[in-house]
Amino acid sequence: MTTTNPLLAESPLPYALPPFEAIREEHFLPAFEEAIQAHLAEVAAISGSTEPATFANTLESLERSGVLLDRVRRVFDNAAGAHLTPGLREIEPKVNAMLAAHEDAVHLDAALYSRIKALYETREDLGLDPESLRLVERYHTRFRRAGAELDERGRARLRELNARIAAESTAFGQNLLAANEAGALVLDDPAQLSGLSPDAVAAAAENARRLGHEGAWVLSLRNFSNQFELAVLDDREVRRRFLRASLDRAQDTNLPLAKSLAVLRAERAALLGYDSHAAYVVADNTAGSTRAVTDLLARLVPPAVANARREADALADIAGGEVAAWDWAYWSEKVRKERYDVDQAALRPYFELDRVLREGVFHAAREVYGITLTERPDLPGYHPDVRVFEVFDADGSELGLFLADFFSRPTKRGGAWMNSLVVRSELLGGRPVVVNNHNIAAPAPGEPALLTFAQVKTLFHEFGHALHALFSRVRHPYFAATAVPRDFVEFPSQVNEMWALWPDVLERYARHHETGEPLPADLVTRMEQAARFGQGFATVEYLAAALLDWAWHSLPAGEDPGDPLEFEARALREAGLDLPAIPPRYRTSYFTHIFNSGYSAGYYSYIWSEVLDADTTEWFTARPERRRENGEVFRDRLLSKGGSVDPLAAFAQVLGRPPRVEPLLTRRGLDGAEGA
């Protein structure tokens, strides 16, 4: 099997880049079967050892085990998100069921846990270095939270719950992929596209061609509620139809699944000794308690709503009456033009994808961290759209590979994200191979891909995740790359967004794609002012989603949430966020972060991490002449550490103190300053 299945052999390519050209759909299931059996044999050898447990023969051996499974899983996980073909869609439920059962088999191995617990109870006497000591503590916590201390009846029920949760989560994601495609808005009259820039109209025509609607124009749905095009489409009825398609998608298929997942997770949490799934999740995050999360969110709601109401008044003034949800983004653009002379559509010609990438994202990384990237067209990606770059450190040494997959397609889930295909650790060696995925509308053949500024920020954001993985310098694979608490993982990526508006970075990439003229300096100031105007909407939209997630996952075991739409409405009303003109950034039926990803009871982490981000951005900005020096401090003391140290301790190592919330309040206009 190893000689015929490329997933089961070490890659011959540089940096162990998976040999995508040789991998076929039919390779995955047999590769998973063999890799799981190999890992089970390795675990059995550890748990069945007659030697007393030591760090080397137990935890270090566990860290060396499962290499084959990890390789297969990383390739499959990337494909499931970025290019879920019909064949992969068929096997995805089988794969996820196999993995859920396998994880239970490992975590519920009583003999293995006995060895881990023995090490944990004598950890202070083992003479371990700080990272190894942390590994003992983390393994003990992970196995305990995975049910290792349950009795046999409890373990049996836990296996059932995990199997159902894995199956229903997979179904939720697949349903949403289908609903996004079915909900795309097909337009057959060019007048209906009035307001879109010429390149956006051409991209809609190209999208229609790729989806089989030759001669029409198609606006595809992205994962979130308020689609970008709502800000510029002049036809109010088209805006209404597009937003309704966004808000109502997947309700028939995904609302029952969301309710079931919330109930199942609540039961699992109770089985493991927690009051709710939210309590279970947050106990292992930096927040530490549900009260800490609830208090932060509650503190932000009143000023955010007040700010949004001021914005609504400004919109009503220029619109000549109250605005509906499908009007908000459109009239916000009108206010920005009137007050600040900022036209988002007119900015697009200054943000050409390749220039933003090379002269913005890559240039900033060179200026801050000293790294350089060189494109490697000779190395294959998993899809023709994928571009591969080799990354070099400041001293010229090879650092890893960066893969960029920019354009949307029917087989790709919505949103933007980072995956690691290969992670580096001192124990196992290797060098990082990371992927950034985006969902930018593909331009017409021969035309440039022009971005909104929001998409520019997303490029910087996702590359921040990539840097976190590329800079990883830990001994143990457990801590490698972005293996940090969920409410800390967004912090480095949010910090990286700051370079999008750093003057000498912006001056390099923000140039008109036809004339080469730079973005006018005074326009940058107006952009920042205009962005502050929209913070009321943006914060309410986000908080509504975060508190909706929190409501679903604060359910105690055994409680029936009732009708999902009524539950959603009640949760928003009780949070003080039932503003009809500002729907949550994600509604229940397409909230893939929490029902098909790792953010269940964790969507709060974006704002939690932004507290750290805003504080760190202020630290960088206060010392502009030390940008490179501070970049090295940030890399060495935080980014390179992965999960090998306490995250907040790493933060304090950089700034010299705990985080402050005041910079976040100022950034979002929640400090009492006028936001509109």
Disulfide bonds with the S-S distance in Angstrom:
none
